[in-house]
């Protein structure tokens, strides 16, 4: 009995292209995650559920500063607008 195995691709080519494939995957993941981060902040959610409600003191401070809204992390929009995918990561304003 004779067994024949044929391949339709070259392992050498796959090995040489793997770093580029991984890099592309990481870049796309960073882009997708930055969009999801913005979406979660806009809706007042975290990865695991809802964010804690703002304390009365925070709401009062926002009122004095004439900032509307009661969504955490979204007072001025500076954090939300700073979230950007750069190379293989996501950067945001330090908070």
KAPE-V269005 format. One record per pair of residues at least 12 apart in sequence whose C-alpha atoms are under 6 Angstrom apart, sorted by the first residue. I is the first residue (numbers start at 0). J is the second residue. Records with the same first field share a line. If there is no record, write none. Layout:
I=J  J
This chain:
25=87
26=87
29=84  88  89
30=84
37=79
43=70
78=92
